[in-house]
């Protein structure tokens, strides 16, 4: 089903900052096209954006 946080970064101030930054940019076209791990990101709090902007995982999961 994908990931919704940076792997191995689940708690602490640095992880919170990293994960909130990822949430803000992961569905930008340049990030989806140029960073492979972004294609596996699934934000359960923003499924509409995930379905519309994800170029890999949503199609693989038959969610488009």
Secondary structure, DSSP 8 states (H G I E B T S, - for coil): --BSS-TT--SSHHHHHHHHHHHHHTTSHHHHHH-GGGGGB--TT-HHHHHHH-SSHHHHTT--
